[in-house]
Amino acid sequence: MEKKELFKRLLSMIEKSSSEIDDLNDFYNDVVKILDSNLPYYNWTGFYFMEDGMLKLGPYIGRPTEHVKIKVGQGICGRAVAENATIVVDDVTKEDNYLACSIETKSEIVVPIRIDDEIIGEIDIDSDEKAAFDDDDRAFLEGVAEIVGKKIKKRSYNIKEN
C-alpha cells in the first residue's frame, strides 16, 4: 500500500477510535497502538502532556525512557513547545540539545497538540533509521495531533458529539 493511502486509512482508524473510546487514556493508548503496529519504522511512539509548565510522559510504546518530565526548551520535545512548531530531526547525533532515550534512535519527529492556540501536549516518534520522517509523515502526524486535540477539547468542555 502506498504511504499516503496508508496514512489516510490510519487517520480514519484514529478518527473512529476518537468517536468510540470515551476514556482519554484508553484513546491515547489506542492511538499509539495504531501507529506502532502499522508503521514499522516508528520505533518509539508516545505522548507528552503539559503539566505544571513541563512536559510529562503519557502513554507510549517503545523502549523505556528516563525522560518522564522535560522542561520547555529542553531536548527536541521541549524545543517543539518553545518554538510552537513541529520539529523533524534527520540525525539526532547532530543535535546539541538532544535528550538520548536510546542509543538505537537515529531520527525523531515531535508534533505539538493544541487546543485552539495553546499547546497542551505533543506526539513524539523516534526511529532507528536516519531521516525516517518526510513531509508525508509530518502532515499525517499533524492530522493525528489535530484529532487528539479535538478529542481533548470535547472532553474538557464536555461537548457531546452529534
C-alpha positions as CSV (number, residue, x, y, z in Angstrom):
1,M,0.0,0.0,0.0
2,E,1.3,3.5,-0.9
3,K,2.3,5.5,2.1
4,K,-0.3,8.3,1.5
5,E,-3.1,5.7,1.3
6,L,-1.8,4.0,4.5
7,F,-1.8,7.3,6.3
8,K,-5.3,8.1,5.1
9,R,-6.5,4.7,6.4
10,L,-4.8,5.2,9.7
11,L,-6.3,8.7,10.2
12,S,-9.7,7.1,9.6
13,M,-8.9,4.5,12.2
14,I,-7.9,7.2,14.7
15,E,-11.0,9.3,14.0
16,K,-13.1,6.2,14.6
17,S,-11.3,5.5,17.8
18,S,-11.8,9.1,18.9
19,S,-15.6,8.8,18.5
20,E,-15.9,5.3,20.0
21,I,-13.5,5.4,23.0
22,D,-14.7,7.6,25.8
23,D,-11.8,7.4,28.3
24,L,-8.9,9.7,27.2
25,N,-6.1,7.4,28.5
26,D,-7.7,4.4,26.6
27,F,-7.8,6.6,23.5
28,Y,-4.2,7.7,23.8
29,N,-3.2,4.0,24.2
30,D,-5.2,3.1,21.1
31,V,-3.5,5.8,19.1
32,V,0.0,4.6,20.0
33,K,-1.0,1.0,19.2
34,I,-2.4,2.0,15.8
35,L,0.8,3.9,14.9
36,D,3.2,1.3,16.4
37,S,1.5,-1.7,14.7
38,N,1.2,-0.1,11.3
39,L,4.4,1.8,10.9
40,P,7.5,-0.4,11.5
41,Y,10.0,2.5,11.3
42,Y,8.1,4.2,14.2
43,N,10.3,2.6,16.9
44,W,9.1,4.7,19.9
45,T,5.7,6.2,19.8
46,G,4.2,8.2,22.6
47,F,2.7,11.3,24.1
48,Y,3.9,14.0,26.4
49,F,1.4,16.4,28.0
50,M,1.9,19.8,29.6
51,E,1.6,19.7,33.3
52,D,2.8,22.4,35.7
53,G,4.7,24.1,32.9
54,M,6.6,20.9,32.0
55,L,6.1,18.1,29.6
56,K,5.1,14.9,31.4
57,L,5.3,11.5,29.8
58,G,2.0,9.9,28.8
59,P,1.1,6.6,27.2
60,Y,3.8,5.2,24.8
61,I,5.0,2.1,23.1
62,G,8.8,1.5,22.8
63,R,11.9,1.1,24.9
64,P,11.7,2.5,28.4
65,T,12.7,6.2,28.9
66,E,14.1,8.0,31.8
67,H,12.7,11.3,30.4
68,V,9.4,11.3,32.3
69,K,9.5,15.1,32.7
70,I,11.0,17.5,30.2
71,K,11.4,21.3,30.6
72,V,10.2,23.6,27.9
73,G,13.2,24.2,25.6
74,Q,15.0,21.1,26.7
75,G,15.6,18.4,24.0
76,I,13.6,18.1,20.8
77,C,10.4,17.7,22.8
78,G,10.9,20.8,24.8
79,R,12.1,22.7,21.7
80,A,8.8,21.9,19.8
81,V,6.9,23.6,22.6
82,A,9.3,26.6,22.9
83,E,9.1,27.1,19.1
84,N,5.4,26.2,18.8
85,A,6.2,24.1,15.8
86,T,6.6,20.5,14.5
87,I,10.3,19.6,14.7
88,V,11.9,16.9,12.4
89,V,15.4,15.8,13.1
90,D,17.0,13.6,10.5
91,D,20.1,12.7,12.6
92,V,19.8,13.1,16.4
93,T,23.6,12.8,16.8
94,K,23.9,16.3,15.1
95,E,21.7,17.9,17.8
96,D,23.4,19.7,20.7
97,N,20.1,19.7,22.7
98,Y,19.2,16.1,22.1
99,L,18.0,14.0,25.1
100,A,19.0,10.5,24.3
101,C,16.4,7.9,25.2
102,S,18.1,5.1,23.4
103,I,21.4,4.6,21.5
104,E,19.4,3.0,18.7
105,T,17.4,6.2,17.9
106,K,18.6,7.9,14.8
107,S,15.8,10.4,14.0
108,E,12.9,12.0,15.6
109,I,9.7,13.9,14.9
110,V,7.7,15.9,17.5
111,V,4.3,17.4,16.7
112,P,2.5,19.7,19.1
113,I,-1.1,19.0,20.2
114,R,-3.1,22.1,20.5
115,I,-6.4,23.3,21.9
116,D,-7.1,26.5,20.0
117,D,-3.7,28.1,20.0
118,E,-2.4,26.6,23.3
119,I,0.0,23.6,23.2
120,I,-1.3,21.0,25.6
121,G,0.9,18.2,24.6
122,E,2.7,16.5,21.8
123,I,3.2,13.3,19.8
124,D,6.8,12.1,19.9
125,I,8.1,9.5,17.4
126,D,11.6,8.1,17.3
127,S,13.1,5.9,14.6
128,D,16.1,3.7,14.5
129,E,16.6,4.9,10.8
130,K,18.3,8.1,9.9
131,A,16.0,10.6,8.1
132,A,13.0,8.3,8.6
133,F,10.4,11.1,8.5
134,D,9.3,13.0,5.4
135,D,6.7,15.6,4.6
136,D,4.0,12.9,4.4
137,D,4.8,11.7,8.0
138,R,4.7,15.3,9.1
139,A,1.3,16.0,7.5
140,F,0.0,12.7,8.8
141,L,1.1,13.2,12.4
142,E,-0.1,16.8,12.4
143,G,-3.5,15.3,11.4
144,V,-3.3,12.9,14.3
145,A,-2.4,15.7,16.7
146,E,-5.5,17.6,15.4
147,I,-7.8,14.7,16.1
148,V,-6.3,14.3,19.6
149,G,-6.6,18.0,20.3
150,K,-10.3,18.0,19.3
151,K,-11.0,14.9,21.4
152,I,-9.3,16.5,24.5
153,K,-11.2,19.8,23.9
154,K,-14.6,17.9,23.6
155,R,-13.8,16.1,26.8
156,S,-12.5,19.2,28.6
157,Y,-15.7,21.1,27.8
158,N,-17.9,18.1,28.0
159,I,-19.1,18.7,24.4
160,K,-21.3,15.9,23.1
161,E,-20.7,14.6,19.6
162,N,-23.6,14.5,17.2
